[in-house]
Amino acid sequence: MAEATENKQYVALARKYRPQQFEDLLGQDALVRTLTNAIQSNRLHHAYILTGIRGVGKTTTARLIARAINCIGADGKGGPTIHPCGECENCKAIAADRHIDVIELDAASKTGVDDMREILDGVRYKPVSARYKVYIIDEVHMLSKSAFNALLKTLEEPPAHVKFIFATTEIRKVPVTILSRCQRFDLERLSIETLMTLFHKILVAEKIEAEEEALRIVARAADGSARDGLSMLDQAIVLGNGRIDTKIVKEMLGLADRLQTFGLYEKLLEGDVAAVLENLQEQYKNGATPMVILQDLIDITHLLAKIKVLPDFINDPSVSENDREMCKKLCAAPINILSKIWQMLIKGLSELQYANVQIDALEMILLRIAYSAGLPTPAELLKELKKKIRTE
């Protein structure tokens, strides 16, 4: 009975739907194309470095590369392939994270030179059962300077049977001497539409109903990370008791009502201070956090400015129907006013971070914007002054 319960343990969506083939890697076409050509032409590099934001698929890609170069096919006679069979012992062992020749380590916990030397001592030995011995080092930027130096010598003269795959979110912290010896892949943030496609596919497989607006909110909040997005979906499913509801998602993320925030923006442009404070307090009482409201206002400013410069962008698929209608109402705002509001909102971010009471700080930021909305810019004042001088 205990065993049956254990077998039914829930697996998080991010783990359950982790890509098993290169074709499953969303939004990484350049990487897949390069690796396909490298494997087909037998031009495998000895070291790869994968960089990108968290949750975009760096470690997953590293494991896929390890499987691709070590797959021997279901009949045991295959060579490196861009389509690992998933049936041979090497594929199964690497997928289960138990292959003796594929060594994974987290540089966050193994930062010292002694840790690195201990690992590299095994480089000179040939693989036990795989074609290549693969070292996957996650968060490689956290290695110490001495650890990087220890690694450098091996990267300069790597044995033919060894491949290194590094993953990092902070590529600028990796020494240039290491970067110059690796083939680099920048994994792109996933677009909102790409994340929406992923969510729909998973929810159909899981037989879970979801409101379209709720999914778009999650995709926006995920900020290009598939793992973050799927983790939020998991939480929304639990909170909604098996259904993803827009209201629940907003409460879960502490989001402001988008229409209310557009209303707040309209009052800021009009300089209606009382209405601004009333709208803000209402959103705060409904559970919206000050930081999220401020970030929403920044997002709206950017959207309005972009539509002002590129009018056709209003029809872009990434712009929701509600945003499109609200932007049409506010598009009369001149670009110099939007630019001024942008600067004040961005400055407000740092003020909010250090404020003891964030809602009070946000009130002061919005009061400043509302009062200055109708004030002329220095350029406008100069123009008026010149005009006055001419008439006199």
matplotlib code that plots the C-alpha trace (Angstrom):
import matplotlib.pyplot as plt

x = [0.0, 2.8, 4.6, 1.4, 1.1, 4.8, 4.3, 1.5, 3.5, 2.9, 5.6, 5.8, 4.9, 8.4, 9.9, 7.2, 7.4, 11.1, 12.2, 13.4, 14.4, 16.1, 12.9, 11.2, 13.5, 11.3, 12.7, 16.2, 16.3, 19.9, 21.3, 19.5, 20.6, 24.2, 24.3, 22.6, 25.2, 28.1, 26.9, 26.1, 29.5, 31.3, 32.7, 31.9, 33.6, 35.4, 33.6, 30.3, 29.0, 25.3, 24.1, 20.7, 18.2, 17.0, 14.6, 15.2, 16.7, 20.4, 20.8, 18.2, 20.1, 23.4, 21.8, 20.4, 23.9, 25.3, 22.6, 23.1, 26.8, 26.6, 23.6, 24.3, 20.8, 18.3, 20.4, 23.6, 25.3, 24.4, 26.7, 26.2, 22.8, 20.6, 17.7, 18.8, 16.8, 15.9, 16.0, 19.7, 21.4, 23.3, 20.2, 18.3, 21.1, 21.8, 18.1, 17.9, 21.0, 22.9, 25.4, 28.9, 30.5, 28.3, 29.4, 27.1, 28.1, 26.9, 29.7, 27.8, 28.7, 32.0, 33.8, 37.3, 40.5, 40.6, 37.1, 38.1, 41.3, 39.4, 37.0, 39.7, 41.8, 39.3, 39.7, 42.7, 40.8, 38.7, 34.9, 33.7, 30.7, 30.0, 31.5, 32.5, 33.1, 30.9, 31.4, 28.3, 29.1, 26.1, 26.5, 30.1, 30.6, 30.7, 34.0, 36.9, 39.8, 42.1, 39.4, 39.2, 42.9, 42.9, 40.2, 42.0, 44.9, 42.5, 40.5, 43.8, 44.7, 41.6, 41.7, 39.7, 37.3, 36.2, 33.5, 32.8, 29.4, 29.1, 25.9, 25.7, 23.3, 26.2, 28.3, 30.2, 31.7, 33.3, 37.0, 37.7, 40.4, 37.7, 35.2, 37.7, 38.1, 34.4, 31.7, 29.1, 25.3, 23.0, 19.6, 16.9, 14.1, 10.8, 8.3, 4.8, 3.3, 5.8, 5.0, 1.3, 1.7, 3.6, 0.9, -1.9, -0.1, 0.5, -3.0, -4.6, -2.4, -3.3, -7.0, -7.1, -9.3, -7.9, -9.0, -7.0, -6.4, -5.1, -2.5, -1.4, -0.9, 1.3, 3.2, 3.9, 4.9, 7.3, 9.5, 10.7, 11.4, 9.6, 10.3, 9.0, 5.9, 5.2, 5.8, 3.2, 0.8, 1.3, 0.4, -2.6, -4.0, -3.8, -5.4, -8.1, -8.8, -8.0, -9.0, -6.9, -8.9, -7.9, -9.0, -7.1, -4.0, -4.1, -4.5, -1.7, 0.8, -0.4, -1.2, -3.1, -6.2, -4.9, -7.9, -7.7, -4.0, -4.8, -7.4, -4.8, -2.5, -5.3, -5.7, -1.9, -1.9, -4.9, -3.1, -6.2, -4.4, -7.5, -8.6, -5.0, -4.9, -8.3, -7.5, -4.2, -5.8, -8.6, -6.0, -3.9, -7.0, -7.7, -4.2, -2.1, 1.5, 3.0, 6.0, 3.8, 1.6, 4.7, 6.1, 2.7, 2.8, 6.3, 5.1, 2.2, 4.5, 6.8, 3.8, 2.3, 5.7, 6.3, 2.8, 3.4, 6.6, 5.4, 1.6, 1.3, 2.6, -0.9, -1.9, 0.9, -0.2, 1.7, -0.7, -3.9, -7.3, -7.9, -4.5, -5.2, -8.5, -7.0, -4.0, -6.3, -7.8, -4.4, -2.5, -2.9, -0.2, 2.8, 6.1, 7.9, 5.3, 5.7, 9.5, 9.2, 6.8, 9.2, 12.1, 10.1, 8.8, 12.2, 13.6, 10.7, 11.8, 14.9, 12.9, 10.3, 13.0, 14.4, 11.1, 9.8, 6.2, 6.0, 2.5, 3.3, 6.4, 4.3, 1.7, 4.5, 5.9, 2.5, 1.7, 5.0, 4.0, 0.4, 1.5, 4.2, 2.1, 0.8, 4.0, 5.9, 9.3, 12.5, 12.4, 8.8, 9.7, 12.6, 10.4, 7.8, 10.5, 11.9, 8.4, 7.7, 11.0, 10.2, 6.7, 8.2]
y = [0.0, 2.4, 1.5, 2.3, 5.7, 6.4, 5.6, 8.1, 11.0, 14.2, 15.3, 19.1, 20.2, 21.7, 18.2, 16.2, 18.1, 18.6, 18.4, 15.0, 15.8, 18.9, 19.6, 20.1, 23.1, 26.1, 29.2, 27.9, 27.3, 28.6, 26.3, 23.2, 24.0, 24.4, 21.2, 19.3, 20.4, 19.7, 16.2, 15.4, 16.6, 15.0, 18.4, 18.2, 20.9, 19.8, 22.5, 24.3, 27.1, 27.8, 31.1, 32.6, 33.6, 31.0, 28.4, 28.8, 25.2, 25.4, 22.2, 20.4, 21.3, 20.1, 16.7, 16.5, 17.1, 14.4, 11.9, 12.9, 12.3, 9.1, 7.4, 4.0, 3.3, 0.7, -2.0, -0.8, 0.1, 3.7, 6.8, 10.4, 11.6, 14.7, 12.3, 10.2, 7.0, 7.1, 3.3, 2.4, 2.1, 5.3, 7.3, 5.8, 6.3, 9.9, 10.8, 9.2, 11.1, 7.9, 7.5, 7.0, 8.8, 11.9, 14.0, 16.8, 19.3, 22.6, 25.1, 27.0, 24.3, 23.2, 26.4, 25.7, 24.6, 21.3, 20.5, 21.2, 19.2, 16.2, 16.3, 16.8, 13.9, 11.6, 13.4, 11.3, 8.0, 6.9, 6.5, 3.2, 2.6, 5.8, 7.1, 10.4, 11.3, 14.5, 17.1, 19.3, 22.2, 24.4, 28.0, 27.9, 31.6, 30.8, 29.0, 30.7, 32.2, 29.4, 26.8, 28.5, 28.3, 24.6, 24.1, 26.2, 23.7, 20.9, 23.1, 24.0, 20.3, 18.3, 14.5, 13.3, 11.3, 14.3, 17.0, 19.9, 21.6, 24.7, 26.6, 30.1, 32.9, 35.4, 35.1, 38.3, 36.7, 33.9, 34.7, 35.5, 32.8, 30.2, 31.7, 31.8, 28.0, 27.2, 27.3, 29.7, 29.4, 32.2, 30.7, 33.2, 34.3, 32.7, 35.1, 35.4, 33.6, 30.8, 30.3, 30.4, 27.6, 25.5, 26.1, 25.1, 21.9, 20.9, 21.8, 19.8, 16.8, 17.3, 17.9, 21.1, 24.1, 27.6, 31.1, 32.6, 35.9, 33.9, 32.1, 35.4, 36.9, 33.9, 34.1, 37.8, 37.2, 34.3, 36.9, 34.5, 31.5, 28.3, 26.8, 29.9, 29.9, 26.2, 26.6, 29.4, 27.2, 24.4, 26.9, 28.3, 24.8, 24.0, 27.3, 27.0, 23.4, 22.0, 25.1, 28.1, 31.2, 34.8, 36.2, 33.6, 34.1, 37.8, 37.3, 34.7, 37.0, 40.1, 41.7, 44.9, 44.9, 45.9, 48.0, 49.8, 50.5, 52.0, 54.1, 55.2, 56.1, 58.2, 60.2, 60.7, 62.2, 64.4, 65.5, 64.4, 63.9, 62.9, 60.3, 58.9, 58.3, 56.8, 54.4, 53.4, 52.7, 50.6, 48.4, 48.1, 47.0, 44.4, 42.8, 44.5, 45.1, 48.6, 47.2, 45.4, 48.5, 50.6, 48.0, 47.9, 51.6, 51.4, 48.7, 50.8, 53.8, 51.7, 50.3, 53.8, 55.2, 52.3, 52.6, 56.4, 55.8, 52.6, 52.9, 49.4, 47.8, 48.3, 45.3, 43.1, 39.7, 40.4, 43.3, 41.9, 43.1, 45.0, 46.7, 47.6, 49.3, 51.2, 52.4, 53.9, 56.1, 57.2, 57.5, 61.3, 61.7, 63.4, 61.5, 64.1, 63.6, 59.8, 60.2, 62.3, 59.9, 57.0, 58.7, 59.4, 55.9, 54.3, 56.6, 55.5, 51.9, 52.5, 54.7, 51.9, 49.3, 51.3, 52.6, 51.4, 51.6, 51.0, 52.1, 55.5, 55.8, 54.9, 57.6, 60.2, 59.0, 59.3, 62.6, 63.9, 62.6, 63.9, 67.4, 67.6, 66.0, 69.4, 71.3, 72.4, 70.8, 73.0, 72.9, 74.2, 76.9, 78.0, 78.1, 80.2, 82.5, 83.0, 83.7, 86.2, 88.0, 88.3, 89.7, 92.4]
z = [0.0, 0.9, -2.4, -4.4, -2.7, -3.4, -7.1, -7.3, -5.9, -7.8, -10.2, -10.7, -14.3, -14.8, -14.2, -15.8, -19.1, -19.3, -22.9, -24.0, -27.5, -29.1, -31.0, -27.6, -26.8, -27.3, -28.9, -29.3, -33.0, -33.5, -30.8, -32.2, -35.8, -34.7, -32.7, -35.5, -38.0, -35.5, -34.8, -38.5, -39.6, -36.6, -35.5, -31.8, -29.7, -26.5, -24.4, -24.6, -22.4, -22.1, -20.8, -20.2, -17.5, -14.9, -16.1, -19.8, -20.2, -19.7, -17.6, -19.7, -22.9, -21.3, -20.5, -24.0, -25.5, -23.2, -24.4, -28.1, -28.1, -26.1, -27.6, -29.1, -30.5, -29.5, -31.3, -29.6, -32.9, -33.4, -33.3, -32.0, -33.1, -32.8, -32.0, -29.0, -28.9, -25.2, -25.1, -24.9, -21.5, -21.9, -22.7, -19.8, -17.3, -18.3, -18.2, -14.7, -13.6, -12.7, -15.5, -14.2, -17.1, -17.0, -14.0, -12.9, -10.2, -8.9, -8.8, -6.1, -3.6, -5.2, -5.6, -4.4, -6.2, -4.3, -5.4, -9.0, -8.8, -7.3, -10.3, -12.9, -11.6, -13.3, -16.7, -17.8, -17.3, -20.3, -19.9, -18.4, -20.7, -22.6, -25.8, -24.0, -20.4, -19.9, -17.2, -16.7, -14.4, -13.4, -12.3, -13.4, -12.7, -9.0, -9.2, -7.4, -9.4, -8.4, -9.5, -12.9, -13.2, -12.4, -15.1, -17.7, -18.2, -19.0, -21.4, -23.2, -23.8, -23.4, -23.8, -26.9, -24.7, -22.6, -23.2, -20.9, -20.7, -18.6, -17.6, -16.2, -15.6, -15.2, -18.3, -17.5, -14.4, -16.3, -17.2, -20.8, -20.8, -20.2, -22.6, -25.5, -25.2, -25.3, -27.9, -26.5, -26.8, -25.6, -24.7, -25.4, -23.1, -24.2, -25.7, -24.1, -27.2, -26.9, -23.2, -24.0, -26.6, -24.0, -21.4, -23.7, -24.7, -21.1, -19.9, -22.7, -21.7, -18.0, -18.8, -16.9, -17.8, -17.8, -18.7, -21.5, -19.6, -16.6, -18.8, -20.4, -16.9, -15.9, -19.1, -18.6, -14.9, -15.9, -17.7, -20.3, -18.0, -18.7, -15.3, -13.5, -15.6, -15.0, -11.2, -11.2, -13.2, -10.5, -7.8, -9.7, -10.3, -6.6, -5.5, -8.2, -7.2, -10.6, -12.7, -13.5, -12.8, -13.7, -10.3, -8.4, -10.5, -9.8, -6.1, -6.1, -7.8, -5.9, -9.2, -9.8, -12.0, -15.4, -16.2, -12.9, -13.5, -16.9, -15.1, -12.6, -15.5, -17.1, -13.9, -13.7, -17.2, -16.2, -13.0, -10.9, -7.6, -5.5, -8.1, -8.3, -4.5, -4.4, -7.3, -5.6, -2.2, -3.8, -5.6, -2.5, -0.5, -3.2, -2.6, -5.3, -4.0, -4.5, -6.4, -8.9, -9.4, -10.1, -12.5, -14.3, -14.7, -16.1, -18.5, -19.6, -20.2, -22.4, -24.3, -25.0, -26.0, -28.4, -30.0, -30.3, -32.3, -34.1, -34.5, -36.1, -32.8, -31.3, -33.5, -32.3, -30.9, -27.7, -26.9, -25.3, -26.5, -23.2, -23.4, -27.1, -26.2, -23.3, -25.3, -27.9, -25.1, -23.9, -27.2, -27.2, -24.6, -26.1, -26.2, -24.1, -21.3, -21.5, -21.4, -18.2, -16.5, -17.4, -15.7, -12.6, -12.4, -12.9, -10.1, -8.0, -8.2, -6.0, -3.7, -3.2, -2.4, 0.5, 1.9, 5.3, 4.1, 0.4, -0.1, 1.4, -0.8, -3.9, -3.0, -2.9, -6.2, -7.9, -6.3, -7.8, -11.3, -11.1, -10.1, -12.8, -15.6, -16.7, -16.2, -19.3, -20.0, -20.0, -23.8, -23.8, -21.3, -23.4, -26.5, -24.8, -23.5, -27.0, -28.3, -25.6, -26.3, -30.0, -29.4, -27.1]

ax = plt.figure().add_subplot(projection="3d")
ax.plot(x, y, z, "-o")
ax.set_aspect("equal")
plt.show()
